[in-house]
Amino acid sequence: MCDYDFSSMVHSFRANRTGRDFVVGDIHGQFDTLRMLMSQVEFDTDNDRLFAVGDLIDRGAQSEQVVDWLAMSWFHSVRGNHEQMVIDCMVDGGDVQRHMRNGGEWFYKLPASTQVKILTVLQGLPVAIELELPNGEQVGIVHAEVDDDWREGVAALTRLRGKVAFMDAKKTALYSRVKFETQKQTIVKGMHKVFVGHTTVKHVTEMGNTIYMDTGCSFSDGMLSMVELCSGVVATCT
């Protein structure tokens, strides 16, 4: 049910005709909490699929398990800024101290061979996911935000608009909080809903047609949230 070039920045998925599709907020190494949440919704690994909004790693004690989770055929994720920090620090001369201050200490305690294994998996993550629902509607997933026209953003991420547009679109998808900070209710054209994380909210929050999913499970007063896409039902676990 997946139609993508693994090396691309945008992965597209056909509708799931046999089970349910879920989107989960920023996990941040809290994979035990994710397991409890999956049990709560009676997740069926034979038929259901789980999509994550990125920031799978850092802060939580099970961050190293990211490789095992991404090997599951039913688990898919976009790249978050925390995954990008690993990539930058290992490949592009990123700021290791900054990454460590933001929960990345665990990574630098690992053997070099394990670091490379994790890096390779994270480099394969897309920046955006497009997902068809059984009713024909399309939903999008990015980590942080997307500009007001999904198709223009995708064109930029696939390098059809040149290097500068690619870098701008990637930065927006991984780091931006402009729409949330300005409480912008604009509808993203080209998508029924767009699911994002990155910006911590007290509960799953909709602005325009953008759904903010990061309910702060890595903090003592937060929780992990999951939405079933067809019904819109929200499940949470602390």
HUDARA-V816955 format. One record per backbone hydrogen bond with DSSP energy under -1.0 kcal/mol. NH is the residue of the N-H (numbers start at 1). CO is the residue of the C=O. E is the energy in kcal/mol with one decimal. If there is no record, write none. Layout:
NH|CO|E  NH|CO|E
This chain:
3|12|-2.2  8|5|-2.7  11|128|-2.2  13|130|-2.4  14|1|-1.6  22|49|-2.2  23|227|-2.3  24|51|-2.6  25|225|-2.4  28|55|-2.8  29|56|-2.8  30|27|-1.6  34|30|-1.6  35|31|-2.2  36|32|-1.9  37|33|-2.3  38|34|-2.6  39|35|-2.2  40|36|-2.1  41|37|-1.6  42|39|-1.1  43|38|-2.7  47|44|-1.2  48|44|-3.3  49|20|-2.3  50|74|-3.3  51|22|-2.8  52|76|-2.4  53|24|-1.5  59|103|-1.8  60|58|-1.2  62|29|-2.2  63|60|-1.1  65|62|-1.9  66|63|-1.9  69|65|-2.1  70|66|-2.4  72|69|-1.5  75|72|-1.2  76|50|-2.6  78|52|-1.6  79|126|-2.6  84|80|-2.2  85|81|-1.9  86|82|-1.4  87|83|-2.1  88|84|-3.1  89|85|-2.5  90|86|-2.0  91|87|-2.2  92|88|-1.1  94|88|-2.4  96|94|-1.0  99|95|-2.1  100|96|-2.7  101|97|-2.3  102|98|-1.1  103|100|-1.4  104|99|-2.1  107|104|-1.1  110|107|-1.1  115|111|-2.3  116|112|-2.3  117|113|-1.8  118|114|-2.4  119|115|-2.9  120|116|-2.5  121|117|-1.6  122|118|-2.5  123|119|-2.4  125|122|-1.5  127|9|-2.5  128|9|-2.1  129|141|-2.2  130|11|-2.7  131|139|-2.8  132|13|-2.1  133|137|-3.2  136|133|-2.3  139|131|-2.7  140|193|-2.5  141|129|-2.3  142|195|-1.9  144|173|-3.2  145|172|-1.0  150|189|-2.6  153|149|-1.9  154|150|-2.6  155|151|-2.4  156|152|-2.0  157|153|-2.3  158|154|-2.0  159|156|-1.7  160|155|-2.4  166|162|-1.9  167|163|-2.6  168|164|-2.3  169|165|-2.5  170|166|-2.4  171|167|-2.3  172|168|-2.3  173|169|-2.3  174|170|-1.7  175|171|-2.5  176|172|-1.1  181|177|-2.9  182|178|-1.9  183|180|-1.2  184|179|-2.8  189|148|-3.1  191|188|-1.1  192|138|-3.0  194|209|-2.4  195|140|-3.0  196|211|-2.8  197|143|-3.1  199|197|-2.9  201|214|-2.8  205|212|-1.7  207|210|-2.8  210|207|-2.4  211|194|-3.3  212|205|-3.6  213|196|-2.9  215|213|-1.2  219|216|-2.0  222|219|-1.9  223|215|-2.4  224|237|-3.0  226|235|-2.6  227|23|-2.8  228|233|-2.4  229|21|-2.6  232|228|-2.8  235|226|-3.0  237|224|-1.9
